[in-house]
């Protein structure tokens, strides 16, 4: 069924009125901004009520305080920064910071919160202003976003149409939420078994400092002399930086952000495919086994040879587990770093090579289930998200007015 036919069947001949989100005497919503809350304020006023800010992790929550500024159902959006235009459906008692705004519906007999949430999720990014390097979606621009109200002359029918749209879209978001929760549980299970498999009692196996296990060196100063446009350049090679090392899975991204030219290669550090690399500056503790020949910058350490019998994957697991457990190794207030001397003292447990192989085989099975983009739960989540986006586009792509209307 085509988009137009699908909507025509849903609307059943009803007209659609486009109204600005929060403008005019009969505005459908009211907008407000949050307030400035420092880290110190959050600590001093710690309590039970969530505070939401511009981040998207943890549903936008940055802490909890003992008071609240808002109560009930509403929608919040991020006004500034990389996540500008991101919207959330909120309920209960909470507060927001100054880089967020809140939307309250003036008449719930005219507009459904979940319907508005889905529509804004579909449309806000079109209205984000990205000039001067800081994306913004401020209240004055947000207020102008046109909202489609089906069957405006019959509020009961209008809400019924909105509710049906919500029912269909929520079906997919609930499936995604359930799958994501399952993935989170599997990751916790994976981390538990990883820690169990990689932990040894004192005297159970031999422990050695990293400097007695392997030889490593830092990469070179970043001199890539190129970016994505260089990929087809003759002789250019991938130039790996911290951001190119994945957060999990011991892999690197398929395409690096930078390329290194033939002119710069003699001054840089070449790394063969299959080498263990570790990030030691910025985002510390990402570990990967290179999938392709490349050059790396000075923020990474590269292991060049080994002094004991070692499964590289086992070694990578141990390095990652060490960083995860002992965050105090990271130093620096702005850019975190760890020195070569500190890194060299990392203690590595060394069971027999056949035991290392057994541990890796078990962890690989968990890794495939939890992290692979082409297998298991992540793939299912990706498919459900695509389904949601397909039906969202189908259900919320209302016909625009033929005459000049809301800007």
C-alpha positions in Angstrom: 0.0 0.0 0.0 1.4 3.4 -0.9 2.0 6.2 1.6 -1.0 8.2 0.3 -3.3 5.2 0.3 -2.3 4.2 3.9 -2.9 7.7 5.3 -6.1 8.1 3.3 -7.5 4.9 4.9 -6.5 6.0 8.3 -7.9 9.5 8.0 -11.1 8.3 6.3 -11.7 11.6 4.6 -10.8 13.8 7.6 -9.0 17.0 6.9 -5.7 17.9 8.5 -5.0 21.3 10.1 -1.4 22.5 10.4 -0.7 24.6 13.5 2.5 26.0 14.9 3.7 24.2 18.1 3.5 27.2 20.4 2.4 30.4 18.7 -0.8 32.4 18.5 -3.6 33.0 20.9 -5.0 29.5 20.7 -1.6 27.8 20.9 -1.6 24.0 21.4 1.4 23.9 23.7 3.5 26.0 26.1 7.3 26.0 26.1 9.7 26.6 29.0 13.5 26.3 29.5 15.4 24.6 32.2 17.8 26.2 34.7 21.6 26.2 35.3 22.7 23.4 37.6 26.4 22.8 38.2 28.0 19.5 39.2 28.5 20.9 42.7 24.8 21.8 42.9 23.8 18.2 42.0 26.1 16.8 44.7 25.0 19.3 47.4 21.3 18.7 46.7 21.4 15.0 46.0 18.0 13.4 46.3 15.4 11.2 44.5 14.2 13.3 41.6 16.0 13.0 38.2 17.7 15.9 36.4 17.8 15.7 32.6 20.4 17.5 30.4 21.7 17.5 26.9 23.1 14.0 26.8 21.3 11.0 25.4 22.9 8.3 27.5 20.8 7.1 30.5 17.8 8.7 28.9 19.4 12.1 29.4 19.7 11.8 33.2 22.8 13.4 34.7 21.9 13.1 38.4 19.1 13.3 41.0 18.2 16.1 43.4 15.8 16.5 46.4 13.4 18.9 44.6 11.7 19.0 41.3 10.6 21.7 38.9 8.0 19.8 36.8 5.4 17.1 37.5 3.3 15.1 35.2 3.4 14.2 31.5 5.5 16.3 29.1 8.0 16.3 26.3 11.6 17.6 26.7 14.0 18.5 24.0 17.7 19.3 23.8 18.4 22.9 22.8 22.2 23.0 22.4 25.1 20.9 21.4 25.6 17.7 19.4 22.2 16.3 20.5 20.2 19.4 19.7 16.7 18.5 18.6 16.6 15.2 20.5 13.2 14.7 22.2 12.0 12.6 25.1 8.6 11.7 26.5 8.6 12.3 30.3 6.3 11.5 33.2 6.5 12.1 36.9 8.5 14.6 38.9 11.8 15.9 37.4 13.9 18.9 36.5 15.9 19.9 33.4 19.0 22.0 32.9 19.4 25.2 30.8 20.3 23.2 27.7 16.8 21.6 27.6 13.3 22.8 27.0 10.0 21.4 28.1 6.7 21.2 26.1 3.4 21.0 28.0 0.1 20.5 26.0 -2.5 23.1 26.7 -5.5 20.9 25.9 -5.1 17.1 26.1 -8.5 16.7 24.6 -7.0 18.0 21.4 -3.5 16.5 21.3 -1.9 13.3 22.4 1.5 13.5 24.1 2.8 10.3 22.5 1.5 11.4 19.1 3.4 14.7 19.5 6.5 12.9 20.7 6.6 10.6 17.6 6.0 13.5 15.3 8.7 15.7 16.8 11.1 12.8 16.8 10.5 12.6 13.1 10.8 16.4 12.4 12.9 18.4 14.9 16.3 17.7 13.1 15.0 19.6 10.1 14.8 22.7 12.2 18.2 22.5 14.0 20.5 25.5 13.2 24.1 24.2 12.9 25.9 27.5 12.3 29.0 28.6 14.2 29.9 25.0 15.1 27.2 24.7 17.9 23.9 23.1 16.8 20.9 24.8 18.3 17.1 24.4 18.5 16.0 27.3 20.6 12.5 27.9 21.9 11.6 30.6 19.3 12.4 28.1 16.5 10.8 25.2 18.2 7.6 27.2 18.6 7.3 27.6 14.8 7.4 23.9 13.9 4.1 23.0 12.2 2.1 20.2 13.8 -0.6 18.2 11.9 -3.9 17.9 13.7 -6.1 15.3 11.9 -9.9 16.0 11.9 -9.6 19.3 13.9 -13.4 19.9 13.9 -14.0 16.6 15.7 -11.7 16.3 18.7 -12.9 12.8 19.6 -12.2 11.4 16.1 -8.9 13.4 16.1 -7.7 11.7 19.3 -8.8 8.3 18.0 -6.7 8.8 14.8 -3.7 10.0 16.9 -4.1 7.0 19.3 -4.1 4.6 16.4 -0.9 6.1 15.1 0.6 5.9 18.6 -0.5 2.3 19.0 1.3 1.2 15.8 4.5 3.1 16.4 4.6 2.1 20.1 4.4 -1.5 19.1 7.8 -1.2 17.4 9.4 1.0 20.1 8.3 -1.5 22.8 9.9 -4.4 20.8 13.1 -2.4 20.5 13.0 -1.6 24.2 12.6 -5.3 25.1 15.4 -6.3 22.8 17.6 -3.6 24.1 16.9 -4.7 27.7 17.7 -8.3 26.7 21.0 -7.1 25.1 21.9 -5.1 28.2 21.3 -8.3 30.3 23.4 -10.4 28.0 26.2 -7.8 28.2 26.1 -8.0 32.0 26.2 -11.7 31.7 29.1 -11.5 29.3 31.0 -9.1 31.6 30.3 -11.4 34.6 31.6 -14.5 32.8 34.5 -12.6 31.3 35.6 -11.4 34.8 35.2 -15.0 36.2 37.3 -16.5 33.4 40.0 -13.8 33.5 40.3 -13.8 37.3 42.8 -16.1 39.1 43.5 -16.7 42.7 46.9 -15.8 44.1 49.3 -18.7 43.4 47.0 -20.3 40.8 49.0 -19.0 37.8 52.1 -17.0 37.1 51.7 -13.2 37.0 54.2 -11.0 35.2 54.4 -7.2 34.6 53.5 -6.1 31.1 57.1 -5.2 30.3 58.1 -8.9 30.9 55.3 -10.1 28.7 55.5 -8.1 25.6 57.3 -5.2 23.8 55.3 -2.2 22.8 55.8 1.3 21.5 53.7 4.4 21.0 52.5 5.6 17.6 53.8 8.7 15.8 52.6 12.3 16.1 49.4 12.7 13.9 50.5 13.6 10.4 47.8 12.0 8.3 47.8 14.7 5.5 44.3 13.7 4.5 40.8 12.8 5.3 37.9 10.8 3.8 38.5 12.4 0.4 41.9 10.7 0.3 40.6 7.2 0.4 41.1 6.7 -3.3 44.4 8.5 -3.3 47.4 6.5 -4.7 49.4 4.9 -1.9 47.3 6.4 1.0 46.9 4.1 4.0 44.5 4.1 7.0 45.6 6.3 9.9 44.2 5.0 13.2 43.3 7.4 16.1 41.4 6.8 19.3 38.0 7.4 17.7 38.7 4.6 15.2 39.0 2.0 17.9 35.6 0.5 18.7 34.1 0.7 22.3 33.7 -3.1 22.4 34.5 -6.2 20.3 38.3 -5.6 20.0 37.9 -4.2 16.5 38.5 -1.0 14.6 36.1 0.8 12.4 36.2 -0.3 8.8 37.0 3.2 7.5 39.3 5.5 9.5 38.5 9.2 9.8 42.0 10.1 8.5 44.3 8.7 5.8 48.1 9.1 5.7 49.8 10.1 2.5 52.8 8.4 1.0 54.9 11.5 2.0 54.0 11.1 5.7 54.4 7.3 5.9 58.2 7.2 6.4 57.9 9.4 9.5 55.0 7.4 11.0 54.6 4.0 12.7 53.4 1.1 10.5 51.2 -1.6 12.1 50.6 -5.0 10.6 47.1 -6.5 10.6 46.6 -8.8 13.6 48.5 -6.4 16.1 47.1 -5.6 19.5 46.7 -1.8 20.0 45.5 0.1 23.1 44.4 3.7 23.5 46.4 5.5 26.2 45.2 9.1 25.8 41.8 10.7 25.7 39.4 7.8 25.9 41.7 5.4 27.7 41.5 1.6 27.6 40.0 0.8 24.2 41.7 -2.4 23.0 41.7 -3.8 19.4 43.3 -6.3 17.2 43.9 -4.6 13.9 42.0 -6.0 11.0 44.1 -4.3 8.3 47.6 -2.8 7.8 47.6 0.8 9.0 49.5 3.6 10.7 48.7 4.8 14.2 49.1 8.1 16.1 50.8 8.7 19.4 47.7 8.2 21.5 47.9 4.4 20.9 50.3 1.8 22.0 51.2 -1.0 19.6 52.5 -4.4 20.8 55.3 -5.5 18.4 56.6 -8.8 20.0 55.9 -11.2 22.8 58.3 -12.7 25.4 56.0 -15.5 26.5 53.5 -17.9 24.9 50.4 -15.8 24.5 47.1 -15.9 22.8 46.7 -12.4 21.4 42.9 -12.4 22.0 43.4 -13.6 25.6 46.0 -10.8 26.0 43.5 -8.2 24.6 40.8 -9.4 27.0 43.1 -9.1 30.0 44.2 -5.6 29.0 40.6 -4.5 28.6 39.6 -6.0 32.0 42.5 -4.3 33.7 41.4 -0.9 32.4 37.8 -1.5 33.3 38.6 -2.4 36.9 41.3 0.2 37.6 40.1 3.6 36.4 42.6 5.4 38.6 45.4 4.7 36.1 44.0 7.6 34.0 45.5 11.0 34.9 44.9 14.5 33.8 41.9 16.8 34.3 41.1 17.7 30.6 42.7 15.0 28.5 43.2 11.7 30.3 46.4 9.9 29.8 48.6 7.1 31.1 52.4 7.0 31.0 54.5 4.3 29.5 56.1 3.6 32.9 52.6 3.1 34.5 51.4 0.9 31.6 54.5 -1.2 31.8 53.7 -2.3 35.4 50.3 -3.8 34.5 50.2 -7.3 36.0 49.1 -10.0 33.5 48.1 -13.5 34.7 49.6 -16.2 32.5 47.8 -19.6 32.5 49.1 -22.3 30.1 48.4 -21.5 26.4 45.8 -24.3 26.1 43.8 -22.6 28.9 44.2 -19.2 27.2 42.7 -20.8 24.1 39.8 -22.3 26.0 39.0 -18.9 27.6 39.0 -17.1 24.3 36.8 -19.7 22.7 34.1 -19.2 25.4 34.3 -15.4 25.3 34.1 -15.4 21.5 30.7 -17.1 21.7 29.4 -14.4 24.1 31.0 -11.7 22.0 29.2 -12.9 18.8 25.9 -12.9 20.6 26.2 -9.5 22.2 28.3 -7.4 19.9 28.1 -8.6 16.3 26.1 -6.3 14.0 25.2 -9.1 11.6 24.2 -11.7 14.2 22.2 -12.0 17.3 20.3 -9.2 19.2 22.1 -6.2 17.8 20.9 -7.2 14.3 17.4 -7.7 15.6 17.4 -4.3 17.2 18.7 -2.7 14.0 15.9 -4.4 12.0 13.1 -3.3 14.4 14.4 0.3 14.3 14.2 0.3 10.6 10.7 -1.1 10.7 9.7 1.7 13.2 11.2 4.4 10.9 9.4 2.9 7.9 6.0 3.1 9.6 6.8 6.4 11.2 7.5 7.9 7.8 4.3 6.3 6.5 2.0 7.4 9.3 3.3 10.9 9.9 3.8 12.1 6.4 0.6 14.1 6.3 -0.4 16.0 3.1 0.8 19.6 3.3 -1.8 22.4 2.7 -2.1 23.5 -1.0 -2.1 27.2 -0.1 0.6 29.1 1.8 0.2 28.2 5.5 2.3 27.9 8.5 6.0 28.5 7.9 
